[in-house]
Amino acid sequence: MGLFRNDPQTVRLESHDVEPKATRPPWSLWADGFGRLGIRSIQIIVVVAVVAGIIFAIQQLTLVTIPLVIALILACAFAPVMGWMRRRGVPALLATVLTLLAIVVLLTGIGWLIVWAVRDQWDELYAQAVEGVQAVIAWVQTLPFAPDQAQLDEWLDTALDFVTSAQFGSGALAGVGAVASFFTGFVLMVTILFFFLKDGPQMWEFLLRPFRGEHYVRARRIGDKTVGVLGSYVRGTATVALVDAVGILIGLLILQVPLAIPLAVLVFLLAFIPIVGAVLAGIVAALVALVANGWVNALFVVGVVVLVNQLEGNFLQPFLMGRSMKLHAFVILVALTIGTVLGGIVGAVLAVPIAAAAWGAVQVWDGPGLPARWARPKLPIES
């Protein structure tokens, strides 16, 4: 029987049957160019779906996510203060309480300054607004396609009906709900900030437990870089905003523009929105000067705003924040647009520091001072 034979048998395989089958990839619908393109398309769709799901979850949980991000940025900004006190033997709890009280007092002081400045000059602000509206209406009536008085009265009646309607009342109730959400988020932010200041390094080490070896070193490096970038960005931006506000305040006082203090506070706040904030602050200041003092005074205000912004952009920002954290204007505008669409005004304020932190992580991806491979500058080709 052939199955129980003891003599060895030789099986011969022809090379023309084996070699092509060993070297040729298996034939399928996914092996050609269109197949690989389909695989990549599916992967991109999955990634986009995951990112969209994360963004949707963040939008639904803004009462938690926004205080969390703000607390993280503030903790990075005050990390040097915490480190300085701990190196001098101050207990962690006492250092945290002192730093947290300083932050709360600072934020409360800024809010009180805004309310005080606007409240004391509210009557003048209201009068200037009424005069400005009347001037605009008078100018519109000089146009060839200007509406007549009957149409203006009809529009005013429509606005009055809306103000006295139930829809406006529901909007007012929504405003009350927004105020309640603001205070809830503020309390939550202070609470999270307390734990970030006190136990931030331990919390970060807990998050890094799944990483091993080179991945752990990279995660530590990215974390340190993120803290440094966010802290430097916030401290530098706050200093630049303060200098801008003081410079424009001096200019407005010299030109005798009304509402100088509220306008300076507005400049300080809008300075946290790069590029767009300076433009908006300049427009508002020029409009107030135009209504109050005429177009010549308004041109001088525009000149003051442009001069202060040029000094800030060319001298102050590079000195305080460094060229390494300076993002291209195109990147800033894209980040501002995305942040505004996703989070409104708060998103616009947080978009640029988050983008700066992401770029900082790319800069140390493969080592200290060694960016990721795709982000490294190309070496010049020798001719």
C-alpha positions as CSV (number, residue, x, y, z in Angstrom):
1,M,0.0,0.0,0.0
2,G,1.4,3.4,-0.9
3,L,0.3,4.8,2.4
4,F,2.5,2.4,4.5
5,R,5.6,2.3,2.3
6,N,9.0,2.7,4.1
7,D,11.1,3.8,1.1
8,P,11.4,7.6,0.8
9,Q,9.5,9.3,-2.0
10,T,10.7,12.4,-3.8
11,V,8.3,15.1,-4.7
12,R,9.4,17.5,-7.5
13,L,8.0,20.9,-7.8
14,E,8.5,23.0,-10.9
15,S,10.0,26.4,-10.2
16,H,7.7,28.1,-12.7
17,D,4.7,27.0,-10.5
18,V,6.2,28.0,-7.1
19,E,8.0,31.2,-7.6
20,P,5.2,33.3,-9.2
21,K,2.8,32.1,-6.5
22,A,5.3,33.0,-3.8
23,T,6.1,36.5,-5.1
24,R,2.7,37.5,-6.5
25,P,0.3,39.3,-4.0
26,P,-3.0,37.7,-3.6
27,W,-5.5,38.9,-6.1
28,S,-8.5,40.7,-4.6
29,L,-10.6,43.8,-5.0
30,W,-8.5,45.7,-2.4
31,A,-5.0,44.9,-3.9
32,D,-5.0,47.4,-6.8
33,G,-4.8,51.2,-6.7
34,F,-8.5,51.7,-6.4
35,G,-8.7,49.2,-3.6
36,R,-6.0,51.0,-1.6
37,L,-7.8,54.2,-2.2
38,G,-11.0,52.7,-0.9
39,I,-9.2,51.5,2.3
40,R,-7.7,55.0,2.9
41,S,-11.2,56.5,2.2
42,I,-12.8,54.3,4.8
43,Q,-10.1,55.1,7.3
44,I,-10.5,58.8,6.7
45,I,-14.3,58.5,7.1
46,V,-13.8,56.6,10.4
47,V,-11.4,59.3,11.7
48,V,-13.8,62.1,10.7
49,A,-16.7,60.3,12.3
50,V,-14.7,59.9,15.6
51,V,-13.6,63.6,15.6
52,A,-17.2,64.7,14.8
53,G,-18.5,62.6,17.7
54,I,-15.9,64.1,20.1
55,I,-16.8,67.6,19.0
56,F,-20.5,66.9,19.4
57,A,-19.9,65.5,22.9
58,I,-17.9,68.6,23.8
59,Q,-20.7,70.9,22.5
60,Q,-23.2,69.1,24.6
61,L,-21.0,69.3,27.7
62,T,-19.8,72.9,27.4
63,L,-20.8,73.5,31.0
64,V,-18.0,71.0,32.0
65,T,-15.5,71.2,29.1
66,I,-15.1,75.0,29.0
67,P,-14.4,75.4,32.7
68,L,-12.0,72.4,32.4
69,V,-10.0,74.0,29.6
70,I,-10.0,77.4,31.2
71,A,-8.8,75.9,34.5
72,L,-6.1,74.0,32.7
73,I,-4.8,77.2,31.0
74,L,-4.9,79.2,34.2
75,A,-3.1,76.4,36.0
76,C,-0.4,76.4,33.3
77,A,-0.1,80.2,33.6
78,F,0.4,80.1,37.4
79,A,2.6,77.0,37.4
80,P,5.8,79.0,38.0
81,V,4.2,80.7,41.0
82,M,3.3,77.3,42.5
83,G,6.8,75.9,41.7
84,W,8.4,79.0,43.3
85,M,6.5,78.6,46.6
86,R,7.0,74.8,46.8
87,R,10.7,75.2,46.3
88,R,10.8,77.5,49.3
89,G,9.0,75.0,51.5
90,V,5.5,76.4,51.4
91,P,3.0,73.5,51.9
92,A,1.1,72.4,48.8
93,L,-2.3,73.2,50.3
94,L,-1.3,76.7,51.5
95,A,0.4,77.4,48.2
96,T,-2.7,76.3,46.3
97,V,-5.0,78.4,48.4
98,L,-2.8,81.5,48.1
99,T,-2.5,81.1,44.3
100,L,-6.3,80.4,43.9
101,L,-7.2,83.4,45.9
102,A,-4.9,85.6,43.8
103,I,-6.6,84.3,40.6
104,V,-10.1,84.8,41.9
105,V,-9.3,88.3,43.2
106,L,-7.7,89.1,39.8
107,L,-10.7,87.9,37.8
108,T,-13.2,89.5,40.2
109,G,-11.3,92.8,40.0
110,I,-11.4,92.8,36.2
111,G,-15.1,92.1,36.2
112,W,-15.8,94.8,38.8
113,L,-13.7,97.3,36.8
114,I,-15.8,96.6,33.7
115,V,-19.1,97.0,35.6
116,W,-17.9,100.2,37.4
117,A,-16.6,101.8,34.2
118,V,-19.7,101.1,32.3
119,R,-22.1,101.9,35.1
120,D,-20.6,105.3,35.9
121,Q,-20.8,106.4,32.3
122,W,-23.9,104.5,31.3
123,D,-26.0,107.7,30.8
124,E,-23.3,109.2,28.6
125,L,-23.0,105.9,26.7
126,Y,-26.8,105.8,26.2
127,A,-26.9,109.4,25.0
128,Q,-24.0,108.7,22.6
129,A,-25.7,105.6,21.3
130,V,-29.0,107.5,20.7
131,E,-27.2,110.3,18.9
132,G,-25.3,107.8,16.8
133,V,-28.5,106.0,15.8
134,Q,-30.1,109.3,14.9
135,A,-27.1,110.4,12.9
136,V,-27.2,107.1,11.0
137,I,-30.9,107.5,10.3
138,A,-30.4,111.0,9.1
139,W,-27.6,109.8,6.8
140,V,-29.7,107.0,5.4
141,Q,-32.5,109.4,4.6
142,T,-30.2,111.3,2.3
143,L,-29.6,108.3,0.1
144,P,-31.6,108.0,-3.2
145,F,-33.2,104.7,-2.1
146,A,-33.8,105.8,1.5
147,P,-37.0,104.6,3.2
148,D,-39.7,107.1,4.0
149,Q,-40.9,108.1,7.5
150,A,-43.8,105.7,7.3
151,Q,-41.5,102.7,6.7
152,L,-39.2,103.8,9.6
153,D,-42.3,104.0,11.9
154,E,-43.4,100.6,10.8
155,W,-40.0,99.1,11.6
156,L,-40.0,100.8,15.0
157,D,-43.4,99.4,15.7
158,T,-42.3,95.9,14.7
159,A,-39.3,96.2,17.0
160,L,-41.6,97.4,19.8
161,D,-44.0,94.5,19.2
162,F,-41.1,92.1,19.4
163,V,-39.8,93.5,22.7
164,T,-43.3,93.2,24.3
165,S,-44.0,89.7,22.8
166,A,-43.7,86.4,24.5
167,Q,-40.8,85.4,22.3
168,F,-38.7,88.2,23.7
169,G,-39.8,87.2,27.2
170,S,-38.6,83.6,26.5
171,G,-35.3,85.1,25.3
172,A,-35.0,87.1,28.5
173,L,-35.6,83.9,30.5
174,A,-32.9,82.2,28.4
175,G,-30.6,85.1,29.4
176,V,-31.3,84.4,33.0
177,G,-30.5,80.8,32.4
178,A,-27.3,81.8,30.8
179,V,-26.3,83.9,33.8
180,A,-27.0,80.9,36.1
181,S,-24.9,78.7,33.8
182,F,-22.1,81.2,33.9
183,F,-22.0,81.2,37.7
184,T,-22.2,77.4,37.8
185,G,-19.4,77.2,35.3
186,F,-17.3,79.7,37.3
187,V,-17.7,77.7,40.5
188,L,-16.8,74.5,38.7
189,M,-13.8,76.2,37.1
190,V,-12.5,77.4,40.5
191,T,-13.0,73.9,41.9
192,I,-11.1,72.2,39.0
193,L,-8.4,74.9,39.2
194,F,-7.9,74.1,42.9
195,F,-7.2,70.4,42.1
196,F,-5.0,71.3,39.1
197,L,-2.9,73.6,41.2
198,K,-2.6,71.2,44.1
199,D,-2.4,67.8,42.4
200,G,-1.6,68.6,38.8
201,P,1.7,66.6,38.5
202,Q,0.2,63.6,40.2
203,M,-2.9,63.7,38.0
204,W,-0.7,63.9,34.9
205,E,1.4,60.9,36.1
206,F,-1.9,58.9,36.6
207,L,-2.9,59.6,33.0
208,L,0.6,58.5,31.8
209,R,0.4,55.0,33.4
210,P,-0.6,53.2,30.2
211,F,2.5,54.4,28.4
212,R,5.8,52.6,28.5
213,G,9.3,53.2,27.2
214,E,9.7,55.8,24.5
215,H,6.0,56.5,24.4
216,Y,6.1,57.5,28.1
217,V,9.1,59.8,27.5
218,R,7.4,61.4,24.6
219,A,4.2,61.9,26.5
220,R,6.1,63.5,29.4
221,R,7.9,65.7,26.9
222,I,4.7,66.8,25.3
223,G,3.1,67.5,28.6
224,D,6.0,69.7,29.8
225,K,5.9,71.6,26.5
226,T,2.2,72.1,26.6
227,V,2.4,73.5,30.1
228,G,5.2,75.8,29.1
229,V,3.5,77.0,25.9
230,L,0.1,77.6,27.5
231,G,1.6,79.4,30.5
232,S,3.9,81.6,28.4
233,Y,1.1,82.4,26.0
234,V,-1.4,83.5,28.7
235,R,1.2,85.5,30.6
236,G,2.5,87.2,27.5
237,T,-0.9,87.9,26.1
238,A,-2.1,89.4,29.4
239,T,0.9,91.6,29.6
240,V,0.5,92.7,26.0
241,A,-3.2,93.4,26.6
242,L,-2.4,95.5,29.6
243,V,0.1,97.6,27.7
244,D,-2.3,98.0,24.8
245,A,-5.1,99.1,27.1
246,V,-2.9,101.6,28.9
247,G,-1.4,103.0,25.7
248,I,-4.8,103.4,24.0
249,L,-6.3,104.9,27.3
250,I,-3.6,107.6,27.3
251,G,-4.3,108.4,23.7
252,L,-8.1,108.6,24.3
253,L,-7.6,110.8,27.3
254,I,-5.3,113.2,25.3
255,L,-7.8,113.3,22.5
256,Q,-10.6,113.9,25.1
257,V,-12.7,111.0,23.8
258,P,-15.6,110.1,26.1
259,L,-15.9,106.6,27.7
260,A,-12.1,106.3,27.6
261,I,-12.0,103.8,30.6
262,P,-14.7,101.5,29.2
263,L,-13.0,101.5,25.8
264,A,-9.6,100.7,27.4
265,V,-11.2,97.8,29.3
266,L,-12.7,96.6,26.0
267,V,-9.2,96.8,24.4
268,F,-7.8,94.7,27.2
269,L,-10.4,92.0,26.8
270,L,-10.4,91.9,23.0
271,A,-6.6,91.7,23.0
272,F,-7.0,88.0,24.0
273,I,-8.5,87.4,20.5
274,P,-5.5,87.9,18.1
275,I,-5.8,90.1,15.0
276,V,-9.6,90.3,15.1
277,G,-9.7,91.7,18.7
278,A,-7.5,94.7,17.9
279,V,-9.6,95.5,14.8
280,L,-12.8,95.4,16.7
281,A,-11.5,97.5,19.5
282,G,-10.2,100.1,17.1
283,I,-13.5,100.2,15.2
284,V,-15.5,100.8,18.5
285,A,-13.1,103.5,19.7
286,A,-13.2,105.3,16.3
287,L,-17.0,105.2,16.2
288,V,-17.3,106.7,19.7
289,A,-14.8,109.4,18.7
290,L,-16.7,110.0,15.4
291,V,-20.0,110.5,17.2
292,A,-18.6,112.6,20.0
293,N,-15.8,114.7,18.5
294,G,-16.1,114.5,14.7
295,W,-14.3,112.7,12.0
296,V,-10.9,114.4,12.5
297,N,-10.7,113.2,16.1
298,A,-11.8,109.7,14.9
299,L,-8.9,109.6,12.5
300,F,-6.5,110.5,15.3
301,V,-8.0,107.6,17.4
302,V,-7.4,105.2,14.5
303,G,-3.8,106.4,14.3
304,V,-3.3,105.8,18.0
305,V,-4.8,102.3,17.7
306,V,-2.6,101.5,14.7
307,L,0.6,102.8,16.4
308,V,0.0,100.9,19.6
309,N,-0.7,97.7,17.7
310,Q,2.4,98.1,15.6
311,L,4.5,98.6,18.7
312,E,2.9,95.5,20.2
313,G,3.4,93.2,17.2
314,N,6.9,94.2,16.3
315,F,8.5,94.7,19.7
316,L,6.5,93.6,22.7
317,Q,5.1,90.2,21.5
318,P,8.4,88.8,20.2
319,F,10.1,89.9,23.5
320,L,7.5,88.4,25.8
321,M,6.3,85.4,23.9
322,G,9.3,84.5,21.6
323,R,9.3,83.7,18.0
324,S,8.9,80.0,18.7
325,M,5.3,80.4,19.7
326,K,4.4,82.8,17.0
327,L,1.8,81.3,14.7
328,H,1.3,82.3,11.1
329,A,-1.6,84.8,10.6
330,F,-3.4,82.2,8.4
331,V,-3.2,79.6,11.1
332,I,-4.6,82.1,13.6
333,L,-7.5,83.1,11.4
334,V,-8.4,79.4,10.7
335,A,-8.2,78.6,14.5
336,L,-10.3,81.6,15.3
337,T,-12.9,80.6,12.8
338,I,-13.1,77.1,14.0
339,G,-13.2,78.2,17.6
340,T,-15.9,80.7,17.0
341,V,-18.1,78.2,15.1
342,L,-17.7,75.6,17.8
343,G,-17.7,77.7,21.0
344,G,-18.7,81.3,20.2
345,I,-16.7,84.0,22.0
346,V,-15.2,81.6,24.5
347,G,-14.1,79.3,21.6
348,A,-12.5,82.3,19.8
349,V,-10.5,83.1,23.0
350,L,-9.4,79.5,23.6
351,A,-8.7,78.6,20.0
352,V,-5.3,80.2,19.5
353,P,-3.7,79.0,22.8
354,I,-4.9,75.5,22.0
355,A,-3.4,75.7,18.5
356,A,-0.2,77.0,19.9
357,A,0.0,74.1,22.4
358,A,-0.7,71.6,19.5
359,W,2.1,73.1,17.5
360,G,4.4,73.0,20.5
361,A,3.7,69.3,20.9
362,V,4.7,68.8,17.2
363,Q,7.9,70.7,17.9
364,V,9.1,68.1,20.5
365,W,7.5,65.0,19.0
366,D,10.7,63.1,18.3
367,G,12.9,64.7,21.0
368,P,13.8,67.9,22.7
369,G,13.9,70.5,20.0
370,L,13.3,67.8,17.3
371,P,10.0,68.2,15.5
372,A,8.0,65.4,14.0
373,R,9.5,64.1,10.7
374,W,6.9,65.7,8.5
375,A,7.3,69.1,10.3
376,R,11.1,69.4,9.9
377,P,12.4,71.9,7.5
378,K,13.9,70.5,4.3
379,L,17.7,70.7,3.9
380,P,18.9,72.8,0.9
381,I,19.8,70.7,-2.1
382,E,23.4,71.2,-3.1
383,S,23.8,72.0,-6.8
